[in-house]
């Protein structure tokens, strides 16, 4: 079976066919996909109950996923791979692609995250979108998003993965621009779509190279023959896969779409940033571990991109006053930690997925919490207009606080276990990378404490006509569940459970002693975070927060507000040169290409116009022409004789 590492002592085995509860694997995708079809085709006739159907079907997928997960736990470690062959997708020449689904420990965890957190977001959306006239369409798009992501993580080959990959891109475009009456939302949707197409080129080229090199797009076939390919080929494949991952996971240099994506309804932000889209790139790299393990140069590039991204996103989070955009910067940073874990190879794959899962819990919690705050503040997203909301929204405050403690790595909470493991592994592999990861943890403590203080503490700063209030139970219940997961998610590391569970996919890492004892690294990480928290308290908590953002600020703050000039860099390096190139091509086409192909006919037409004037039909004109011609001939003969 693919992705088994013989060096790790795990035998290579063949996957079993789907039977028992695993025979329902296809239904996990089919349910939300059917929901999207019914709600879109049914139109206005489904308006009254469409949101209920759209919520029930992902819950059904979660129930099946949970049943399969429990059944998977009952199997031996070497018998935890199930392939369901549905039908032949297409067959041409030497390429035979089946619509085959793979269920193994990696896809099992993703199914629980996507369907579990996704279902909670659907429930929350019932209340959040209650007064939107297009609510039924919104739930159709949510169902499509979930179905596409499920296809992505369940496919047994890269072409099926690409089908889900593009489906996620389509659904994100539809949801980010859902309120298309707002020019900013329409522009944000187009921006996300275009930037992701750049990343998609990397993934599509890698699939072509997979076929050329291995004659197949199946994970099984490619992993079995990976050792026979040249290191250059594997490096190119790794870099192309990384390009695709950077687009979907909003990593440097394809991160500019992420903050603009906040133009969509808040449940969309939670779905994109927690359970689906931005996790796709991490999944792609971990699933393709058989490529990166044989391409150390590509792994190094993954680590570099990850470090830049985690610091870049944290920088943005420190300066944004828009609560959703500050959380979006945080997502870029936290995905950077996951990419860092994946870039560290066998030693970090499991911890990357561990942090991906815990992040799904606490980030969905905080995004939905931000939506609850907006719900009570007349959709105002500016944290400078909040303050002292903990008493007005006690449930939102307490649940958001659980997410806050998890993301900063407060001891005992889920983020403490997952992020510290990545930092520990990074320090063991490369002390400079580990120090950068530690610095990111300290900055996380700062910007998240800043968010908590500006929103729930400090003095109230809202207008008199604004009346903050708690959200209805249909919105707060999902918050409570996610808050509990934010606290308890760390149990997955108890006894190294997640490491052992993922070993059949990611391999067994050789034991390496970190430069410092694990306890010492933990203490250092907590102290670094504490410094960030204390700094936020002294700069924000103990001072009056102005209602309007001050303009006289340091260059560091200005750069953060401008998203570290990511858009300006793109404009300078890509957009403006592209515009100039397009203009030059248009001029060349008009005056050179068209001139070559149309110049002759135009000249002939001009001569014909002149000749037409001579042939006017008057006898006197023709007689004059004959006389003139005769005189010219006579003069020519005379000139010849005289010479």
N, C-alpha and C positions, 0 to 999 in steps of 0.2 A: 504494500500500500504506500502511496506517495507520502513524502515528508517524514518517513521513519529514518532515524539515524542509527545505522548499525554500530557506529562508534560509541553511541550512548548505551549500547547493550540492549536495545529494544529490537526484537526480531521484525523483519518485514513480513507482513501478512496481507492476504487479500480481503477486501471488504465483503461483508455478507450482504445478501439481498434483503430488501425490505419486506418484513413480515410482521404480524402482530400489530402493535400500535404504530410501528414504523411505516406501515403501509399507508398511513394517513399523512405522510410527509408532504405530499403534493397539496393537500388540503390547507396546510398552513399558508401557502401563497395564494391558493385559489379563493379563500374566503374574503380577504380584503380586496382582491382583484375583482371578485364578483360584486362586492359592495360598490366599488368605483363605477363599474359598468351599469349597475341598476340605477344608481343615483344620477349618473350623467344621461343615460338613455331615457330614464323615466321622467326626467324633467320636473316640471311644476307639480305633476301628480304625486310626487314623493316628498314634497316640501314639508308636509305636516309630520311625517315620521322618519324622514331621511336621516336626521341626525342620530336617531335611536338605532337604526339599522347600521349606520356607519360606525357606531360605537360597539355594537354587539359583535360584529364579525371579527375585529381584531382581538376582542376578548376570547372568542372561540379559538382563534389561532394560538393565543397564549395558553389556553387550557390544553390543547393538543401538544404544544411545545413542552409544557410542564410534565405531562404524562410521558412523553418520549424521554425527557431528561431523567425522570425517576427510573424508567426502564433501562436507560443507558448505564446508570450507576450500578444496576444489578448485574452488569456484565463484567467479565474480566478485562483487564487493561488492554489486552491484545485483541479484543473482540468488540471494540467500540467504534467501528466504522461501518456505516450502512450506506449502500448506494441504491437508489431507486431509479430504474431505467423506465422512463415514460414512453418515449417514442423517438424515432429518428428525426432530428430537426431538419437537417439537409445533408445531402450527399452529392459531392461533385469532384470528379477526378480522384485524387488521393486523399481528399479531405472528407472525413465522415464524422459528423457532429451529432451527438445524441442529446436530447433534452433529458439529461441525467441529473439527479439531485444527490448531494453528498451530505450525510449527517454524521458528524464526528464530534469530539469534545469542543473544538473551536467553534463550529457552527452551532452547537447546542447552546453555548453561552450567549452567542449573539442572538439566537432566536428568543431566549428569555428576555434579553435586554430590549430588543426591538418591539416584541409584542407586549411585554409587561409594561415598560415605561410608555410605549406608544399608546396602549389602552388607557393608561391614566391621563395622558394628554388629551385623548378623545373625550373622556369623561369631563375633564376640566373645560374643554371647548364648548360643551353643551351650555354651560353658564356664561362663559366669556363671549360667545358669539350669539347669545340668545336673541338679540335685537337686530342682528344683521340680516337684511332681506335675502342674501345669497348664502345663508348658512348651509343649506343642503349641498350646494356646489362645493363649499369649503370642506365638508366632510368627505365628499367624493375625492377631492384632491388629497386629503389626508390618507384615505384608504389606498389610493394609487401610490403614494409615497411609501407607505409601509410595505405594500406588495412588491414594489421594485427593490427595496432594500432587502427583503427576504429572498428574492430571486438572486440578488448579488451574493449573499453569504451562503446560499444553499447549492449553487451550481457546482457541478463536478468538473467544469472546464472553463477556460478563460473566455470563450465566446458567450457562454451563458452568463458568466459574471459581467461581461461587457453589456449584455442586454439589460441586466438590472442596473448597471452603472449609468447607462443612458436614461433609463426610466427614472432613476433618482434625479438626474439632471433636469429632465422634463418637469417632474413634479415640483422640484424646488423653484423652477421658473414660474410655474403657475401659482405657487403659494406665496413666494416673495412679492410677486406683482398682483396679489389677489385684489387689493384695493387700487386697481389700475386707474381709477379716476384721479389719483394723486400722481402727478408727473414724477415725483421722487420715487414712488414705488415702481412705476413702469421702468424708469431708468435703472433702478437697482436690480430688477429682474433681468434686464438685458445684460447688465454688467456681469452678474453672476453666470449667466448662460455663456457669454463670450469667453470669459476667463477660464471657465471650466472646459470649454472646447479646446483650449490650448493644452491643458492637462490631458484631455481625452486623446489628443494626437499621440502623446507618449504611450498611453495604454494600447491604442490601436496598432501602433508601429511595433510594440513589443509582441503583440499577438501574431502579427505577420512574421516576425523573426522567430517566434516559437515554432510556427508551422514550417518555415524554411529549414530550421535547424533540426527539429525533432519529428517533423511530419505529422504533428498532432497538436491540439490545444488542450488535451486532457491533462489534469494535474498528475494523474497516475503515470501516464506515459512520459511526461516531461521530467518528473522527479526521478524516474527510474533511469533515464538516460542523461541526467544532468552532469554526472561525473565524466562523461565522454566528450562534452563540449569544451571548447577552448575557454581559457579564462577571459580573453578579450570579449568573446561572445557573451559570456555571463555578465561581464561588467556592463556592456552596452544594454543588455536586458534589464539589469538592476537599475541603471540610470533612467531608462525609459519608464519602468514601473514607478520609480520615485517621482518622475514628472507627473504621471497620472495621479499619484497619491497627493502631491502638493496641491493640485487643483481641487480635488474633492475635500481634502482636510485643511484647506486654507493655510498652507505653510509657505514660507518664503521660497520663491518670489511671487507666488500666485495667491497671496492672501488678501488682496485689495477688495475683493467682493464681500468679504465676511461682514464687516460692519454695516455696509449698505443694506445687507439682507435683513437688517432689523426693521426695515420698512414694512415687512409683512406682519400679520397679526401675531401676538406674543406666543400662542401655542405653536406656531410655525417655528419661531426661534428656538423653543424648547425641543421640538422634534429634530430640527437640523443640528443643533449644538449638543444634544445629549444622546439620542438613540439612533440616529440614522446617518445623515450625509457626511458629517465631518469625521465619523469613525470609519468610513469606508476605506480611506487611504491607509490607516493603520492595519485594518484587516487585510488589505491587499499585500502589504509588505510581510506581515506575519504568515499569511497563507503561502506566500512565495519564498519562504525561508530557504528552500532548496536552491534558489537562485542566489540569494544574498550570502549564504554560507560559503559559496564558491566564488564570490566576487568581493574580496575584502576592500577594494578601492571604492566600490559602490556603497558598501557599508559605512565607510568613512564619510562619504558625501552625505549619507542619511544623517549621521551624527552631527555634521556641521550645519546642515539645514535645520535640524531639530533645535540645536543650541541657539541659533539666530532667531528662530521662531518663538521659542519660549521666552527669550528676553525681550524681543520686539513686542509681542502681545502683552507682556507684563507692563512694559513702558506705556503702551497705549491705555491700559486699564487704570494707570495712575492719574491720567489727565482728563479723561472723559467725564462730563457731567451728566450725559444721557445714561440712565441706569442700564438700558439694554445694550448700548454700545460698550459700556465699561465691562459688562459680562461677556460680550463678544470678544473683546481683547483678551479677557481671561481664558476664553475657550481656545483661542489661538495658542496661548501660552501652555495650557494644560495638554492640548494635543501635541505640542512640542515635546512635553515629557514622555508621552506615549511613543512618539517617533524616536525619541532618544533611546528608550528601552528596546524598541525594535531594532534600532541601528547597532545596539551592543551585541546582537547575535543571540546565540542559544542561551547565554546567561541572562538576557533581558526580555526575551519574547513573552514569557509568561507574565512578567511584571508589567509589561506594556498593556497586555489584555486586562490584567487585574486593575490597573489604574483607569483603563477605558470603562470598565464596568462601574467602579465606584464613582468616577466622574459622571457617568450617565445618571446616577442617582442624585448626587448633590447639585449638578448643574441644571438638570430638569427641575429640581426643587426650587432653585433660585430664579430661574427664568419664569417659571409659573408664579413664584412669589412676587417677582417684579411686575408681572401682569396683574396680580391681585392688588398691588400698590397703585398701579395705574388705574385700575377699575375704581378704586376708592378716591382717586385724585383727578377725576375727569380727564383721564388719558394723558396727563402731563407726565413726561418722561425725565424732566430735569430734576436731578437730585437737589439742586439749590433751592427748589421750591417745596421741598419736603421738610423733614425735621420733626422729631418728637412723635412719630407715628406708632411707636410701640404700644401706647395706651389706646389708640384709636383702632388698631388692627392687631390684637393680641395673638391670634392664631397665625396670621401671616408673619408676624415678628418672630414668634418662637420657632416656626418651621424654617424660616429663612436663616435664623441663627444656627440651626443644626447644619444647614448647608455651608454656612460661613465657617463654622468650626471644622467641618470636614475638609474644605478646600485649603484652609491655611495649614492643615496638618496638626490640629490640636490632638494631644495624646489620647488614644482610644477611639477616635472617630475614623471613618473609613479612609479618608485621604491620608491620614497619618501613616497607615500601614502601606498603602500602595505607592505613594510618592516617595516615601523614605526608602523603599526597596529599590526604586530606580536610582535615587541618589547614591545609595550604598553600592550598587552595581557599577555606576558610572565612576565613582572614586576608585573602585578596584581595577577598572580598565584603564582609566586615564585621569590623573588627578586634576588637570586643567578643566576637563569636561565636567568632572564632579563639582569643582568649585563654581562653575557657571550654573549648574543645577541648584546648588545651595543658594547662590545669589538670587536666582529666580524665585526660590521659596521665600526668601526675605521680602522681595518686592511684592509677592502675592499677599503676604501678611499685611503689607502697607496698604495696597489698593483695596483689598477686601474690607479692612477695618475702616478705611475712608468711606467706603460705600455704606457700611453699617451705621457709622456715626452720622453721616449726612442724611440718611433716610429715617432711621428710627430713634436717634438721639439728637443732641444739640437742640437749639431753640426752634420752635415751629416757624415756618416761613411761607405758608400758603396764604392765598388771598382769602378775604372774608366770605366771598361767595362760594368757596370750596368747602365741602363738608366731608372729610375723610370718614370712611366706614369700612367695616369688615365685609369680605366677599361672602356670597351664599355658600352653603355647605357643599353643593356640587363642585365648587372650586376648591374649597378648603380640605375636603377629604383626600383628594389626590396629593395635596401638599403634606398632609399628615403621614400618608403612606411613604412618600418619597423622603420625608424627614427621618422616618424610622430606618429606612434603608441607608440613608446617609450616615446614621449612627452605627448600624449593625453590619454594614457591608464588609468591614474588615475581617469578619469571621472566615472569609474565604482563604485567608492566609494561615489560619490555624493549622499547625502541623504541616505546613507547606502543601495544603490540599490542592490549591489551584495549580501549583507547579507540577505536582504528580499527575493531576487530571489532564493537563495539556501536554504532558511529556510525549504521548504517542504522535502528536502533531509537531511540536516544537523541538523535540529531542531533550536529552538530559545534559545539562551544562556541567563541564568539569569543575570541580571545586577549586575556588581560588580565594585565598585569604585577603580581605580588604586591608588597606594600609593602616586602618585603625579598627579596633573592635567595634562590632555592630552597635553595642550600647553607647560607645563614645560618639559614633556618627549620629545616632538618634539624638543624643543630648545636644550636640553641636547644631543639628538641624532645628531643633526646638528653640534653641537660643537665638539662632539667626531669624527665625520667624518672630520671636518675641521682640527683637529689635525693630523689625518692620511694624509690628503692632504698636509699640511704644512711640515710634516716630510719628505714626498717624495720629495717635492720641495727642501728642504735643502740638502738632501742626494743625489739626482740625478739631479735635475734641475739646481743647482748652481755649479755643479762639472762636470768635464770632464768624459764622459762615456767611459771606455776602450773598444776597439773593441773585445778583448778576455777577458773572464770571469776571474777575479783574483782568485787565489787558496788560498791565505792567507786571509781567511774569518772566521767569527765566527762560532761556532757550530750550531747556530740557522740557518744561511744561508746554511751550509752544510746539515743539516737535511732537510731543505726545498728542496734543489736540489735533495736529495735522496727520495723525496716524503714522508718525515718523516719516512723513513725506512719501508714503508708498504710492499715492495717486500721482504725485508730481514726478516721481521716478518713472512710473509707467508712461506718463505723458511724454517725458523727455526721451526715453529710450525706445518706446514702441508706438504710442499714439501719434505724436507729431511727425516722426520719420515716416510712419505709415501713411499719414495724410499727405505729406510732401511727395512720397513715392507714387501715391494714387494720382495726385495732380499731374506729376510728370508723365505718368503713363497715359493719362487722358489727353494731354497735349501731344505726346508722341503719336498716339492713335489717330488723333484728328488731323494733324498736319504732316506726319510722315507716312504712317501706314495707309491712311485714307488717301494721301497725296499720291502714293505709288500706284494704288489700285484704281483710283478715280481720276488721276491727273490726265491720262490719255483720253478717256471718254470726254472729259470736260474740254480739253483742247480741240478735239474733233468736233464737239458740239459748237464751240466758238467759231471754228472755220466754216462749219455748215451754216451758221447764222449769217456770216459774211457772204457766203456764196448765195444764200437765199435772197439777199438784197439785189444781187446782180441779175438773177433770174426773175425779173418782175413782170414778164409777159407783154411788154411794150415793144413793137417792131422798130421804132426809132432808136430805142436803146440798143437793140441787137445790131442794127445797121451801123450805129456809131461805134460799137465794139468791134465790128468787122473792119470798118475803115481805120480805126486806131491800130488794130492788129496788122493790117496791110502796111500802114505807114511804118510801124516798128520793124517789120520784115525788110521793107525797102531801105530803111536807114541802116539796118544791120548789113545788108548786102553791099551798100555803098561804102560803108566803113571797111569792109573786108577788101574790096577792090582797090580802095585808096591805099590801104596798107600794103 
